[in-house]
Amino acid sequence: MASTPNGFKSCSNGHWYKEDQSSCPYCPTSANVGGGATSSDFDKTQMGKTGTFGPPNTSDSTIGMGATKTQTVSGGNEPRDFERTFIGGMDRQETGGNKGESAATEPRKTRKIVGWLVSFTLDPMGVDYRVYEGNNSIGRDAACNMTITKDTTMSSKHANILYRESQGFFLKDDMSANGTFINGEELEIGKAYPLKDGDEVRMAQTIFLFKSCAK
């Protein structure tokens, strides 16, 4: 059981507060339920600022929560009481593919998904890459929309898929060293070729199946 820290005391409900206060400010009494709050509010989830949970030390501010209240945690090394519910933040990174394959994390609020490239040569279980409206760069370079590092024969900036609603899909080879193919036909460098649902696309040693969801 934690010892009482200097400058604080505990009420019968287990709340810690400064010893110069005459009563616990967190218990729903007539003295401290005010400012629009009611005693029933203390039975609801409360959102507290980040700090030390449990008995505070002299440098920490108290948090008005009972042992059954929900706590919010913004990160760091705060000690946590695992009998309480925690709401914490989490950094997210959107990734696609498996085993070193990744998709771009660029914001796409104005870019709709219009298709996919699916490969079983990069992974026997299959890996898919989203195709968005506009340009979609493909290659080993991390700056590409579809970054593929497992195939070392693929160029840094190997190819590009373009989608325009009025014209459909096009695939262009971006001066790759080992070529880009649609259904076995090698593409001329820099020339855009129509791409249709169900086409087989090969870039260097990687084979993809192209699937469209555009209407």
N, C-alpha and C positions, 0 to 999 in steps of 0.2 A: 504494500500500500504506500502511496506517495506521501512524503512528509509535508507538513504545512509550510509553504514558502513565506518568507518575511514580507510583511505588509499586506497579507491577504488572509481571509478567513472563509469558512465554508458554512452554507446554510444546511438545514435538515434535508433539503432535496438534492444536495451534492453540488450546488452552484458555487463557484469561487468568485469572490468580489473583494474590493479593497476594504481594509479594516476600519477606515474612517467613515464608512457608510453605516447608517443606523440599521438598515434592513437590506435584504437581498433584492437588487433591482430586477431580477429575472423571474421571481416568483409572482404569480398573478394575484396581488393583493390590491386593496383599494388605494394604497399609497403609490403604487408604481404602474398600475394599469391606467393609462391615459393617453392623450394625444391621438384620440381616434381609435386606439386599440382596445380590445375587450379581452376578458380572461379566456375566452374560447380561442383567441388567436394563439395562445401558448400551446395548444394541442396540435397546431399545424406545423408544416415544414418551415424552418427558419433558415435564412441565407446569411451566413456570417462572413466577415472578411478573413483573409488568410492570416493565420497566427498560430500560436501553440495550443493544441487541444489537450484537455485534461488540466491539471493544476498548473497555473501560470507561474513564471518567475517574475522578479521585480522589474524586468525590462520589457515584459510582454503585456499587451492589453488583454482584458478578459473578453470572452465571447459568450453571449447570453444564450446558452444552449444547455438543456438537461441531458441526461445520459441517453435519452431515447430520441433525441432530435437529429435531423439530417444536417451534415456539415458540408460546406463547399471547400474544395482544395484546389488551389491554382498551381500547385507544383512545389518543388523544393524538398527540404528534408524534414518537414514538420512531423513530430511523432503523432501517431494515429491510434485512436481507440477503436478496435475492430468490432466492438459491440454496436457501433453506430453506423449509419449509412453515410457513405461519402459520395459527393458529386465532384468529379475531377475533370480537368481539361486534358486533351490528348492532341498531340501533333499528328496530322494526317498527311500522307503523301500517296497520291494515286499512282499505282504502278500496274503495268500489264505484262503478261508473259511470265516465264519461269526461268530459273537458273541463269541469272545474269541478263535476261532480256527485259527491257523496260519500255514503257510508253511515256510520251512527253507529259509534263505536269502543267502545261500552259493553261491559263484560264480559257474556258470555252463557252462562256455565257451566250455568245452569239453564233456559235458553231454547232450545228446539229449533226448527230451521227447519221451517216448515210450508207455505211457498209463496213465490211470486215475483211482482213486478210487472215487466213487460218493456215498454220503450218504444222505438219507432223514430222518434218525432218529436223526441226530444232528440238522437239521433244516428242517422244512416242505417244504421250498422252494428249498432245495437241496444245498449241498456244495461239492466241488470237490477238489481233491488233485492230483497233478502231480506226475507221476512215471517216473523216469529218468533211463538211462543206469546205470548199476552197482547196488550198494546196496542202499536201501531206508528204513531207520529205522522209526518205527511208535510207538508212545506212548505219555504219558503225559509229559515226560521230554522235556525241552526247547531245548535240544541239538539234539533231533530227527529231521529227515528231515520232518516228518509230525507230528506236535505237536497238540495233541487233549486233551484239558483240560475239556471239557464239560462232558465227560463220566468219572466220578470219579472211576468207577470200572475197568477202563483200567490201566494196569501197566505202570510204568515210561518208561520202554523199553519193549514194549509188543510183537512186531513182526517185521519181516524184509521181504521186497520183493527184490529179486535179478533178474536182467535181464542180460542175456548174449546173444549176437546176434546169436551165434552158437547153443544155447540150449533153449532159450526162458525164460519164467518167472517161478520163484519159490517163494513160501511163506513158512516162517519158524517161529514157535512160539519161542520166546526168554524167556522161563521160566516164562510166564505170570501167574498171580494168577487165572484168570478167563477164560483162554482158548482162542484158535483161531480155527475157523471152516471154511471149504470150502464146500458149498452146504450142510450144516448140519452135515458134518463129522468132528469130533474133530481131530486136528493135534497132533501127538506125539511131545513132547518138543524136540527142537533141530534138528528135522528132516525136510528136505526141501521137499515140495510137489509141483508138477507142477500146475501152475495157468493159466487158459485159459480165453479168451475173453468171457464175459457174466457170469462168475462164481459169485456166491454170497459169500461174505466173511463176517464173523462175528468175531469181536474182543470184548470180554466182552459183553456189551449190545449194541454195535454199529454195524449196518449192512451196508455193502458197496456193490456196484455193481462194478465189475472190468471190465474196457474197455481197450482193447489194440489197439494201432495204429502202432505197429511195423510190418515191412514187412519181 
